[in-house]
Amino acid sequence: MSNRQWNDVINIFALQHYTESGNLKAPLFFHISLLFLARTWVLLVISVVSRNTGDSLLALFYPVTGYFYLGLISGFIALPLFILSGRDHDKHRRLSRLWQLGYPFLLLSIISDFTLQIYYLSIDHFQYSPFASIQLVAIIWIFLYAIRSKHLKASFIRHH
């Protein structure tokens, strides 16, 4: 990143958006987006914790077992991004390098989820479903956010 770009980043974001070591924190909507992308994993954790109703909960959201596994695969990329987002990268050089590579993987996760939503809709012959519609709109919003958010893009850049 050139000095001019670095100065633009400093001018755009308020001080509370930076870590103690001077790196830009990931925005809150990024974390919410990751939870959405990893929603199958979140549902898995909830079902494991609630042993008695766990199987019926999974069956409610994923009546076809294969859809559940596809959701786990699609949401897997969001898990390491979520874990890395809470770290102070200057203290761990390898984590810093992994974090800097995270933005393309975020886009891959979003595109993977979108493709999966279209696949599910095609299986149902594109019949209207409120649940599917909400998920499709959410993933489109997340994609637009990811490609347009200067704060999000800048948070993947190491500043020192």
HELIX and SHEET records of a PDB file:
HELIX    1   1 ASN A    3  ILE A   12  1                                  10    
HELIX    2   2 LEU A   15  HIS A   17  5                                   3    
HELIX    3   3 LEU A   28  LEU A   37  1                                  10    
HELIX    4   4 ARG A   39  VAL A   49  1                                  11    
HELIX    5   5 ARG A   51  PHE A   61  1                                  11    
HELIX    6   6 THR A   65  GLY A   75  1                                  11    
HELIX    7   7 ALA A   78  SER A   85  1                                   8    
HELIX    8   8 HIS A   89  LYS A   91  5                                   3    
HELIX    9   9 ARG A   93  GLN A  100  1                                   8    
HELIX   10  10 GLY A  102  ILE A  123  1                                  22    
HELIX   11  11 PRO A  130  ARG A  148  1                                  19    
HELIX   12  12 LYS A  150  SER A  155  1                                   6    
END                                                                             
